[in-house]
């Protein structure tokens, strides 16, 4: 990604301190188990180690470390029974979920040869989980439980831990980067309008405002011809250009992409929402004509770029790109009632990572509903499972996720230059349109190949926002 971020995950383990002098063998046993557990945390996140906690004081020290690091998530290993004071001081002042990992070392007891120390150290599928959740509830903390076994490996436990870490990365990305708003939203699309201060308070995302005059001049000082040539070749490698493509043909576009990349890094931008409504003449017309493929090159590198000034769909695109590796702008296009299929897509920038074949670029005389004309890009999303994510707000400014899973099927699609896909939903096209619309999303949504609702639910829990699951 052009702007890198790394989630910070607080990790600690708890055990009842009263057991340790009674059964000294538990100390090296728990140290070994905790060391092994930390290795299950993926290297894609920064681990903030709170240690093995056996007293309230140690829990307070772990909490100090977690607060100082501004952790995005806390993962707690329950080694054996422990009282809740081993946990609560470590998380009391945090506003992130606590994932309780309840893993037993051995698959099953050797009943005739198990003493108390062996039971407490290797066979205690922790009876304290309910106690921890009860006290997290009373403290107003979000929580999740993962139960499994160490012996023989537990793929489900590992997958859940990695999924939570992916979800935590969204919080860190929003917290450490900025959103660029260029221009203003499309006039009259009131579903897109947003209070940027409320956005910062609720979703940690800071908005930087930019005028188009600055964007028109952004490439004026780009003189490194080798860098421009390399970027031009990358554009040619990414797109199949109607009528044939050459380095010379995309030179000016490549120059702008190089400039945009430098701007993104300097301003720490991970999301862009833009709309231009001017005369599209001179330098303005040059940039406007090639903005769609230029922003597509940014999306390819992890910067969510949304058209029509839609900040909320830029957020949805960024979430899917972060958790799945792709984030495609979409909206309801049409319904094929004969096939009971929704046609979903959008005109504008797209994500090459969602495309099953080389995306195409073509020139059109007019951008429908907008100023000017120029390059359109069409991407060809993979067949098979697909996930959609929309973000909306209620009357009090609270955010809500709207999500659905479907299946992209083979068949005819529109060919006038816009990305579109044929999606079948288990509830049927008519019911999907009703249910999705009744959830009150904006008219845009993001798409990604695969099934990602389980991860989206974790992201929602981290941000403490509700989710409407339309269909799976």
MIVO-799051 format. One line per field, with one value per residue (C-alpha): x, y, z; residue in one letter; residue number from 0. Coordinates in pm, 1 decimal. Example, Ala and Ser with C-alpha at 12.3 -4.5 7.8 and 13.67 -1.06 7.14 Angstrom:
<atoms>
xx = 1230.0:1367.0
yy = -450.0:-106.0
zz = 780.0:714.0
type = a:s
seq = 0:1
</atoms>
This chain:
<atoms>
xx = 0.0:115.2:48.0:129.5:-37.0:-4.1:-266.4:-161.1:-297.0:-270.0:-206.9:-195.7:-275.0:-433.9:-411.8:-507.7:-209.4:-315.5:-238.5:127.3:278.1:54.9:168.9:512.1:515.5:243.8:484.3:703.4:394.4:208.8:517.5:559.7:191.8:189.4:507.7:352.0:25.5:197.4:338.9:-16.8:-60.8:15.9:322.0:97.7:14.5:226.0:197.6:179.6:275.1:94.5:252.1:105.4:-123.9:-185.8:-265.0:-461.3:-134.0:-2.4:-336.1:-302.7:49.2:-77.1:-353.1:-95.5:93.1:-222.1:-338.0:4.3:11.7:-347.5:-424.7:-688.0:-786.5:-711.0:-665.1:-667.7:-546.3:-716.9:-454.2:-665.9:-921.5:-869.9:-1087.9:-1204.9:-977.9:-694.3:-863.5:-1066.7:-788.5:-611.7:-911.2:-1116.3:-1007.3:-1004.8:-1278.2:-1193.9:-1325.7:-1168.9:-1132.9:-1123.0:-922.0:-1016.2:-779.5:-710.1:-362.7:-466.9:-752.8:-870.3:-770.7:-588.2:-838.9:-652.4:-322.1:-427.8:-341.2:-463.3:-165.0:-205.2:-578.8:-528.5:-237.1:-328.2:-696.4:-890.3:-1121.7:-1169.6:-1473.7:-1385.5:-1500.4:-1855.5:-1725.1:-1512.5:-1799.7:-2035.2:-1795.6:-1713.9:-2086.6:-2121.6:-1826.6:-1984.9:-1708.4:-1743.8:-1627.7:-1598.4:-1507.9:-1295.4:-1276.8:-1044.0:-748.2:-372.1:-282.8:-274.1:-331.7:-669.2:-728.2:-1056.3:-894.2:-607.0:-845.1:-1048.9:-739.8:-616.6:-962.7:-975.5:-631.6:-749.0:-1047.9:-824.1:-619.4:-920.5:-929.2:-557.0:-584.2:-864.8:-687.0:-342.1:-432.5:-644.8:-933.6:-899.0:-1212.7:-1156.4:-1431.0:-1771.0:-2036.6:-2250.4:-2521.7:-2844.1:-2712.8:-2810.7:-2758.8:-2384.8:-2360.7:-2166.7:-2052.4:-1673.2:-1641.5:-1891.8:-1697.6:-1379.9:-1551.3:-1724.4:-1489.4:-1149.7:-1115.9:-980.2:-1082.6:-846.1:-1012.0:-853.8:-956.2:-933.3:-699.1:-430.4:-500.0:-466.7:-117.3:-12.0:202.3:370.4:694.6:717.5:1026.0:1170.5:1116.3:1232.3:969.5:703.1:804.0:791.0:447.0:329.3:437.3:254.4:-63.2:-20.3:34.2:-281.1:-524.8:-616.6:-658.2:-912.1:-733.4:-399.1:-185.2:163.4:386.0:340.4:-38.1:-52.5:247.8:44.9:-168.5:143.6:281.4:-32.9:-23.2:336.7:227.8:-75.4:137.2:377.7:82.9:-80.6:239.7:305.9:-48.8:-87.4:-405.4:-575.6:-915.2:-1023.8:-1374.5:-1390.3:-1628.9:-1560.1:-1830.4:-1659.0:-1595.8:-1337.0:-1119.6:-742.4:-554.0:-883.5:-1002.9:-677.6:-692.9:-1069.2:-1041.4:-788.8:-887.5:-1075.5:-777.0:-537.9:-742.2:-776.8:-397.6:-419.4:-692.3:-465.3:-214.0:-462.8:-602.6:-982.7:-1101.0:-1474.2:-1659.2:-1933.7:-1771.6:-1909.2:-1703.2:-1910.7:-1852.2:-1482.3:-1485.1:-1662.6:-1411.7:-1122.1:-1266.6:-1304.7:-963.7:-807.3:-975.5:-997.4:-743.4:-1003.5:-1264.2:-1475.6:-1720.1:-2071.0:-2439.9:-2763.1:-2766.9:-3053.3:-3253.9:-3284.8:-3626.6:-3610.7:-3297.2:-3381.6:-3039.4:-2927.1:-2691.4:-2453.2:-2168.6:-2059.1:-1894.4:-1559.0:-1242.2:-1212.9:-992.2:-780.4:-758.3:-1128.0:-1092.7:-1069.6:-917.5:-728.6:-956.5:-1026.8:-993.5:-1189.9:-1256.6:-1613.8:-1731.3:-1929.9:-1931.6:-2304.6:-2447.1:-2109.3:-1882.0:-1654.6:-1553.1:-1246.7:-1133.0:-1368.6:-1243.1:-1428.1:-1331.3:-1454.4:-1519.6:-1450.3:-1734.3:-1837.6:-1903.8:-1913.7:-1967.2:-2126.6:-2081.9:-2260.5:-2220.6:-2501.7:-2612.9:-2925.1:-3091.7:-2856.7:-2540.7:-2464.8:-2306.6:-2441.7:-2302.3:-2527.2:-2388.5:-2485.1:-2328.9:-2425.9:-2280.9:-2159.9:-2274.6:-2161.2:-2372.7:-2412.7:-2310.4:-2321.2:-2024.0:-2041.7:-1737.7:-1877.2:-1792.4:-2095.9:-2166.2:-2455.3:-2522.4:-2766.7:-2888.9:-3046.0:-3352.2:-3403.7:-3344.9:-3679.2:-3650.2:-3285.2:-3365.5:-3644.0:-3440.8:-3122.8:-3313.1:-3516.5:-3188.6:-3137.2:-2786.5:-2648.2:-2697.1:-2332.3:-2174.1:-1838.6:-1781.4:-1518.0:-1489.2:-1539.2:-1745.7:-1646.0:-1948.4:-1788.1:-1492.6:-1719.6:-1905.5:-1573.6:-1488.4:-1830.2:-1770.8:-1435.2:-1598.7:-1908.2:-2154.7:-2462.9:-2484.1:-2778.9:-2704.2:-2938.5:-2866.8:-2591.5
yy = 0.0:354.5:451.2:165.8:112.6:-168.9:-255.2:-260.6:-559.9:-585.4:-943.8:-1084.7:-1401.3:-1456.0:-1721.0:-1727.8:-1621.6:-1846.4:-2155.4:-2075.3:-2135.5:-2439.7:-2594.3:-2452.3:-2656.2:-2425.8:-2132.5:-2280.3:-2447.6:-2118.7:-1934.9:-2195.2:-2183.1:-1802.9:-1790.6:-2036.3:-1841.3:-1515.3:-1687.7:-1740.5:-1362.0:-1275.6:-1064.1:-826.7:-655.8:-500.9:-706.4:-507.9:-760.5:-727.0:-1044.7:-1310.9:-1143.8:-1306.3:-1000.3:-678.2:-483.5:-674.7:-617.1:-243.0:-244.8:-424.3:-164.0:114.9:-42.7:-88.3:270.4:410.6:213.7:308.5:-55.9:-137.9:-468.3:-678.2:-1055.2:-1239.3:-1595.4:-1772.0:-2014.5:-2156.6:-2027.6:-1666.6:-1410.4:-1110.1:-867.2:-1026.3:-891.1:-578.2:-335.5:-413.8:-317.8:-84.2:237.4:100.7:136.1:-169.4:-527.4:-790.6:-1129.5:-1409.7:-1702.1:-2012.1:-2282.1:-2607.3:-2752.8:-3118.7:-3264.4:-3500.6:-3606.9:-3920.1:-3958.2:-4215.9:-4027.6:-3663.0:-3481.3:-3135.9:-2949.3:-3124.3:-3048.5:-2680.1:-2638.5:-2848.4:-2947.0:-2650.1:-2532.0:-2223.9:-2202.9:-1837.8:-1735.8:-1673.7:-1474.1:-1258.6:-1189.7:-1108.6:-847.7:-709.8:-663.9:-480.0:-260.0:-182.4:-352.0:-527.2:-888.8:-1215.8:-1572.1:-1823.9:-2180.4:-2449.2:-2674.8:-2648.3:-3014.1:-3102.8:-2743.9:-2574.2:-2413.1:-2254.2:-2076.9:-1957.2:-1832.1:-1639.3:-1474.3:-1372.0:-1244.0:-1024.7:-887.2:-799.8:-620.4:-430.1:-308.5:-107.1:92.9:164.3:264.0:510.3:641.1:695.5:816.8:1092.5:1123.5:1372.3:1547.3:1713.9:1950.4:1869.4:1596.2:1568.4:1837.5:1704.6:1362.8:1435.8:1073.1:1135.8:1452.3:1416.0:1609.3:1565.9:1655.6:1384.2:1146.8:1215.4:1171.9:845.5:675.5:837.4:953.7:1303.9:1485.8:1711.6:1948.1:2017.6:2244.1:2136.2:2423.4:2248.8:1915.1:2063.4:2183.2:1872.6:1733.5:2059.2:1977.9:1610.2:1596.0:1247.2:1091.9:748.5:745.7:861.8:597.0:320.0:437.1:452.9:92.0:-4.8:155.0:-41.2:-359.9:-290.4:-190.7:-308.3:24.1:52.0:115.8:9.1:167.9:314.7:484.5:810.5:776.1:747.9:972.0:1260.0:1019.9:854.4:1193.7:1264.6:921.5:980.3:1316.3:1170.8:898.5:1155.8:1365.3:1062.6:976.8:1334.7:1390.4:1031.6:977.8:637.7:750.7:1002.4:1126.7:1363.3:1530.6:1789.6:2014.2:2280.0:2369.2:2093.9:2321.0:2371.1:2187.2:2110.7:1924.4:1729.4:1597.0:1542.1:1325.5:1086.8:1097.4:764.7:547.1:761.6:701.5:334.0:310.0:449.2:200.9:-78.5:40.5:57.8:412.1:399.8:651.4:723.8:927.7:1186.9:1298.2:999.8:978.6:692.9:461.0:552.9:420.0:100.9:54.3:103.7:-148.5:-416.8:-340.7:-375.2:-701.0:-873.9:-708.2:-550.3:-276.0:-196.1:95.6:-26.7:55.4:-112.1:-90.0:-300.9:-617.0:-906.4:-1031.0:-1322.1:-1454.8:-1319.9:-1151.9:-804.9:-615.0:-423.1:-191.4:167.9:410.0:542.5:427.1:62.6:-198.5:-414.9:-677.9:-763.5:-819.5:-1175.0:-1049.4:-741.3:-439.0:-221.5:150.7:336.5:699.2:833.1:1178.8:1241.7:1120.0:1066.0:1314.3:1486.8:1741.7:1650.5:1320.1:1101.1:761.0:506.0:187.6:-143.7:-419.5:-779.6:-909.5:-1274.8:-1521.9:-1686.4:-1545.0:-1166.8:-935.7:-590.9:-325.8:5.4:264.6:496.0:717.8:761.6:1090.9:1141.3:1092.8:740.7:519.7:181.4:-90.1:-260.2:-580.0:-877.0:-1180.0:-1317.6:-1506.8:-1352.3:-1563.4:-1588.6:-1426.6:-1112.3:-776.5:-417.5:-322.0:58.4:100.4:63.4:-219.6:-442.3:-791.0:-1036.1:-1118.5:-1379.5:-1350.3:-1631.6:-1415.3:-1331.3:-1006.5:-843.3:-916.1:-810.8:-475.3:-422.4:-531.1:-348.3:-27.6:-52.0:-56.0:302.9:288.4:550.3:457.8:348.3:38.4:-137.5:-488.7:-758.5:-1114.2:-1376.3:-1399.6:-1138.6:-1073.5:-1248.4:-1008.2:-708.5:-796.9:-784.8:-445.8:-321.3:-443.1:-265.8:61.4:-8.4:37.7:-174.4:-394.7:-486.4:-823.6:-837.9:-1188.7:-1452.0
zz = 0.0:-70.4:292.3:529.2:865.1:1116.5:1375.9:1740.6:1929.1:2304.7:2415.6:2767.5:2960.8:3299.6:3571.8:3938.8:4147.9:4437.2:4230.0:4166.8:4515.7:4553.8:4226.0:4127.8:3805.7:3670.3:3633.4:3355.7:3206.2:3172.2:3048.2:2774.9:2677.8:2663.1:2454.1:2207.8:2203.1:2109.1:1802.5:1676.5:1645.0:1279.8:1204.1:1009.1:1341.0:1613.4:1931.6:2255.8:2523.9:2857.2:2994.7:3221.9:3473.8:3811.3:4025.5:4001.9:3999.1:3698.7:3523.4:3587.0:3443.1:3130.8:3099.5:3117.2:2825.0:2620.5:2672.4:2593.7:2268.2:2175.6:2093.4:1831.4:1991.6:2299.6:2282.7:2615.0:2663.2:2954.1:3084.8:3365.6:3609.5:3712.9:3882.5:3684.5:3867.8:3668.1:3353.6:3424.8:3522.0:3193.1:2977.9:3197.8:3022.1:2667.1:2406.3:2194.4:2196.2:2419.8:2249.2:2506.0:2369.9:2564.7:2437.8:2618.3:2578.1:2539.7:2339.9:2613.6:2964.7:3061.1:3340.9:3550.5:3545.3:3582.2:3903.0:4005.4:3861.3:3525.4:3522.7:3604.7:3365.7:3062.4:3076.5:3204.3:2923.3:3123.1:3345.2:3392.5:3042.9:3160.0:3454.4:3225.5:2986.2:3272.9:3405.7:3060.1:3008.1:3338.9:3240.9:2904.1:2705.5:2372.3:2368.0:2177.0:2276.2:2084.1:2220.6:2093.2:2159.2:2119.1:2068.9:1700.5:1599.6:1569.1:1230.8:1341.1:1634.3:1417.6:1148.4:1404.5:1553.9:1209.3:1117.7:1426.7:1342.7:989.7:1137.9:1379.2:1084.5:965.3:1289.3:1269.7:903.9:976.0:1284.7:1130.1:781.1:627.6:387.0:102.1:-12.4:-349.3:-453.6:-306.4:-339.3:-650.3:-621.2:-474.4:-367.4:-9.6:95.6:46.8:254.7:577.1:883.2:878.0:1247.5:1338.3:1113.1:1309.8:1647.3:1558.2:1309.7:1390.6:1029.2:964.3:646.0:452.4:204.1:-135.2:-421.5:-782.7:-866.3:-662.6:-831.5:-1181.7:-1093.5:-900.8:-1185.4:-1288.2:-1106.7:-1209.6:-1432.7:-1368.9:-1711.0:-1598.6:-1323.2:-1568.9:-1821.7:-1556.7:-1448.8:-1809.7:-1857.5:-1537.7:-1677.8:-2000.4:-1800.5:-1598.2:-1875.6:-2221.7:-2402.7:-2681.7:-3009.5:-2862.3:-2597.1:-2607.2:-2354.1:-2543.6:-2538.7:-2157.7:-2080.7:-1939.0:-1738.5:-1597.0:-1500.5:-1297.8:-1133.1:-1022.3:-882.0:-705.3:-546.2:-402.9:-278.8:-112.8:73.2:181.6:309.8:447.6:247.5:239.5:108.0:-156.4:-233.0:-529.3:-769.5:-1038.5:-1183.6:-1391.7:-1751.9:-1820.4:-2032.9:-2035.5:-1759.1:-1587.7:-1895.1:-1926.9:-1572.5:-1578.0:-1890.8:-1734.1:-1367.6:-1371.9:-1474.7:-1268.1:-952.5:-1048.8:-1027.1:-672.2:-575.7:-698.0:-435.4:-147.8:-170.8:-187.8:-450.9:-468.7:-727.6:-672.8:-348.1:-154.0:164.7:305.7:11.6:18.4:374.8:264.5:-18.4:224.2:470.2:203.4:53.1:398.5:497.8:157.6:-72.5:-300.9:-287.3:-594.4:-616.2:-704.9:-708.0:-815.9:-1195.9:-1320.5:-1255.6:-1498.2:-1389.4:-1633.5:-1462.8:-1111.0:-1105.0:-995.6:-1224.5:-998.7:-1098.1:-1148.9:-1384.6:-1267.8:-1098.9:-1002.8:-842.8:-1071.7:-797.0:-836.3:-1209.7:-1341.6:-1666.4:-1777.3:-1735.0:-2037.1:-2093.7:-2358.5:-2453.8:-2444.2:-2554.5:-2235.7:-1875.0:-1819.9:-1570.8:-1529.6:-1691.5:-1981.2:-2132.4:-2157.2:-2033.8:-1879.6:-1717.8:-1709.0:-1469.7:-1484.8:-1131.2:-1052.6:-1073.7:-748.8:-401.9:-363.0:-65.9:-70.2:199.1:233.7:511.2:612.8:903.9:1112.4:1198.0:1495.1:1288.2:1410.5:1145.0:1035.0:807.4:551.7:403.3:189.9:26.4:-312.1:-606.9:-931.0:-1225.2:-1582.4:-1849.9:-2061.0:-1914.9:-2036.2:-2255.0:-2268.0:-2042.0:-1689.6:-1449.4:-1386.4:-1258.8:-1245.4:-880.7:-755.1:-396.6:-193.5:-127.4:-495.8:-683.4:-597.6:-224.2:-217.7:-373.9:-119.2:185.1:83.8:12.9:334.7:529.5:410.4:262.4:30.3:-334.7:-351.1:-202.7:-216.9:-349.0:-300.5:-426.4:-156.5:160.6:417.9:639.9:938.5:919.7:860.0:1181.4:1366.0:1212.3:1321.8:1676.5:1686.8:1574.4:1786.0:1499.0:1417.2:1109.3:890.0:728.0:429.6:299.7:310.7
type = x:x:x:x:x:x:x:x:x:x:x:x:x:x:x:x:x:x:x:x:x:x:x:x:x:x:x:x:x:x:x:x:x:x:x:x:x:x:x:x:x:x:x:x:x:x:x:x:x:x:x:x:x:x:x:x:x:x:x:x:x:x:x:x:x:x:x:x:x:x:x:x:x:x:x:x:x:x:x:x:x:x:x:x:x:x:x:x:x:x:x:x:x:x:x:x:x:x:x:x:x:x:x:x:x:x:x:x:x:x:x:x:x:x:x:x:x:x:x:x:x:x:x:x:x:x:x:x:x:x:x:x:x:x:x:x:x:x:x:x:x:x:x:x:x:x:x:x:x:x:x:x:x:x:x:x:x:x:x:x:x:x:x:x:x:x:x:x:x:x:x:x:x:x:x:x:x:x:x:x:x:x:x:x:x:x:x:x:x:x:x:x:x:x:x:x:x:x:x:x:x:x:x:x:x:x:x:x:x:x:x:x:x:x:x:x:x:x:x:x:x:x:x:x:x:x:x:x:x:x:x:x:x:x:x:x:x:x:x:x:x:x:x:x:x:x:x:x:x:x:x:x:x:x:x:x:x:x:x:x:x:x:x:x:x:x:x:x:x:x:x:x:x:x:x:x:x:x:x:x:x:x:x:x:x:x:x:x:x:x:x:x:x:x:x:x:x:x:x:x:x:x:x:x:x:x:x:x:x:x:x:x:x:x:x:x:x:x:x:x:x:x:x:x:x:x:x:x:x:x:x:x:x:x:x:x:x:x:x:x:x:x:x:x:x:x:x:x:x:x:x:x:x:x:x:x:x:x:x:x:x:x:x:x:x:x:x:x:x:x:x:x:x:x:x:x:x:x:x:x:x:x:x:x:x:x:x:x:x:x:x:x:x:x:x:x:x:x:x:x:x:x:x:x:x:x:x:x:x:x:x:x:x:x:x:x:x:x:x:x:x:x:x:x:x:x:x:x:x:x:x:x:x:x:x:x:x:x:x:x:x:x:x:x:x:x:x:x:x:x:x:x:x:x:x:x:x:x:x:x:x:x:x:x:x:x:x:x:x:x:x:x
seq = 0:1:2:3:4:5:6:7:8:9:10:11:12:13:14:15:16:17:18:19:20:21:22:23:24:25:26:27:28:29:30:31:32:33:34:35:36:37:38:39:40:41:42:43:44:45:46:47:48:49:50:51:52:53:54:55:56:57:58:59:60:61:62:63:64:65:66:67:68:69:70:71:72:73:74:75:76:77:78:79:80:81:82:83:84:85:86:87:88:89:90:91:92:93:94:95:96:97:98:99:100:101:102:103:104:105:106:107:108:109:110:111:112:113:114:115:116:117:118:119:120:121:122:123:124:125:126:127:128:129:130:131:132:133:134:135:136:137:138:139:140:141:142:143:144:145:146:147:148:149:150:151:152:153:154:155:156:157:158:159:160:161:162:163:164:165:166:167:168:169:170:171:172:173:174:175:176:177:178:179:180:181:182:183:184:185:186:187:188:189:190:191:192:193:194:195:196:197:198:199:200:201:202:203:204:205:206:207:208:209:210:211:212:213:214:215:216:217:218:219:220:221:222:223:224:225:226:227:228:229:230:231:232:233:234:235:236:237:238:239:240:241:242:243:244:245:246:247:248:249:250:251:252:253:254:255:256:257:258:259:260:261:262:263:264:265:266:267:268:269:270:271:272:273:274:275:276:277:278:279:280:281:282:283:284:285:286:287:288:289:290:291:292:293:294:295:296:297:298:299:300:301:302:303:304:305:306:307:308:309:310:311:312:313:314:315:316:317:318:319:320:321:322:323:324:325:326:327:328:329:330:331:332:333:334:335:336:337:338:339:340:341:342:343:344:345:346:347:348:349:350:351:352:353:354:355:356:357:358:359:360:361:362:363:364:365:366:367:368:369:370:371:372:373:374:375:376:377:378:379:380:381:382:383:384:385:386:387:388:389:390:391:392:393:394:395:396:397:398:399:400:401:402:403:404:405:406:407:408:409:410:411:412:413:414:415:416:417:418:419:420:421:422:423:424:425:426:427:428:429:430:431:432:433:434:435:436:437:438:439:440:441:442:443:444:445:446:447:448:449:450:451:452:453:454:455:456:457:458:459:460:461:462:463:464:465:466:467:468:469:470:471
</atoms>
